[in-house]
Amino acid sequence: MVLTRIDGSRYIRRFYRMEIVPGLFGDWGFVREWGRIGRDGQVRTDWFASEADAQDACFKLHMAKAKRGYA
């Protein structure tokens, strides 16, 4: 899932990418990348014991980003 936030009057052009991936040992990773559109972003991976836990974390972050204007 890719979220963007663009506000021309404030020169804001940002993206936020979220993905859930399986790990090698039965765990699940929640990968997120963020930064300015057109530039390399920062990447962070958080590991969870179950896919449901990773999906919950993804949903919570998605809602937080939506409140800040990402669509």
Residue, then its C-alpha position, 0 to 999 in steps of 0.5 A: m500500500v502506498l500513501t502520498r501527501i502532497d500540499g503545493s502551498r507548503y512544498i510537501r511531497r511525501f510518500y509512505r509505503m507499507e507491506i507485510v512479508p513472510g519471514l524465513f522462520g515463520d514470523w511476519g515482517f511489517v516493512r515500511e518506507w517513507g520519504r520525499i517523492g522522487r528521492d530514496g526513502q528510509v526503510r524499517t522492518d518490524w517483526f511479528a509472531s503472527e500475520a494478524d499482529a503485523q496486519d494490526a500494526c499496519f492498520k494502526l499506522h495507516m489510520a495515523k497517517a490518514k489523520r495527518g493527511y496521507a491518502 
